Amino acid sequence: MALLLRTVARQGLCLSRSQFGVLYRHAVPMGTTANEEMNKFWAKNTQLNRPVSPHVSIYKWSIPMMMSISHRGTGVALSSGISAFALAALVLPESYPYYLDLIHSMTFGPQFLAFSKFALAFPVAYHTFNGIRHLAWDLGKGFKIPEVYRSGYIVTAVTVLTSIGLAAM
Amino acid sequence: MKRFISSHRSRAALVHPGDSSHLGLVVRIMAALVRISSVCCRGVSPLLFRSCSLIRPLAVQKKDRDCPYLISAKIHATPSSYAGSGSKAASLHWTGERILSIVLLGLAPVAYFYPVPAVDYSLAAALTLHGHWGLGQVVTDYVHGDFKIKMANAGLFLLSTVTFAGLCYFNYHDVGICKAVALLWSK
């Protein structure tokens, strides 16, 4: 008995499965991963046609929430824009300078041009700066609630300033 | 763990090896300890890493007598916590995503100061892959069901392939990404 205990204590880290069975008689290890569990949940509940409780529609919106979904929104929008541009490059017959001049001739003045530059720069700047904020989180920094709000305000301010600066160029 | 061993050793000294009832009691104590530690102390790892302070044997002994039925604890043990190896694919993917983000961040000033074809193609690759992985996370979050997930990912793969092809075509046959942005901003 003491021998078994000593063996267990010394081996510490690497128990083989047979020893596992002896010690964990009353603990049932799950054979599934978290991903499989999640899929099982969704499959079962959609199959039973269960309604989903209101969540995003009732929870009070906060700045971090809005910034998070904006990060995703700008990401999807920019990605779609790039894909649309690439598709156009493959499909359209003429070259880029041609179409650029075409659009330029159709515009309504310098203010419109400045505004459209701002509209292009804003999502890029926001996604970039909020992306840096995300990378800081990935390093484990800035999770305290006041820090989250502070970094959020900084990102928003820098985004607006950068977009104005870029639009003026 | 050390406390437990020393107290057990003192108990073992009083027990004759052939005495089966004592042996059974000790095994049950051990099992109950493990059971309770796995329920209380976040699953498998504390016992493996010997850092969890186990409950004193005497208290357990009494509790064991009061509860004749067995409490089963279901442990969610991912494969990597067994002695065998688990897949590190998801973890490496996560790290790859972060590294790519940093690379893309670095490419932006380089593209501004050195608008050469090498940067054009690097930008095409980095942008496409970053977008592909990002949209992949969106699919993972919102699409459920094996078939739908497969279809969504297949569609995404197609979109990313076409995007990369289009950007490379643009880089080769047209002005290139860096010049395109410069031209756009010069108007």
Interface residues (C-beta under 8 A of the other chain):
Chain A: M1 A2 L5 R6 A9 G12 L13 C14 L15 S16 R17 F20 L23 Y24 R25 H26 A27 V28 P29 M30 T33 A34 N39 W42 A43 T46 R72 G75 V76 L78 S79 I82 S83 F85 A86 L87 A88 A89 L90 S95 Y96 P97 L100 H104 L113 K117 T128 G131 I132 L135 D138 L166 M169
Chain B: M1 K2 F4 I5 H8 R9 A12 V15 L23 V26 V27 M30 A31 A32 V34 R35 S38 V44 L47 L48 F49 R50 L70 I71 S72 A73 K74 I75 H76 A77 T78 Y82 A83 R98 S101 I102 L105 A108 L127 T128 G131 G134 L135 V138 H144 G145 D146 L159 V162 T163 F164 A165 G166 L167 Y169 F170 D174 V175 A180 L183 L184 W185 K187
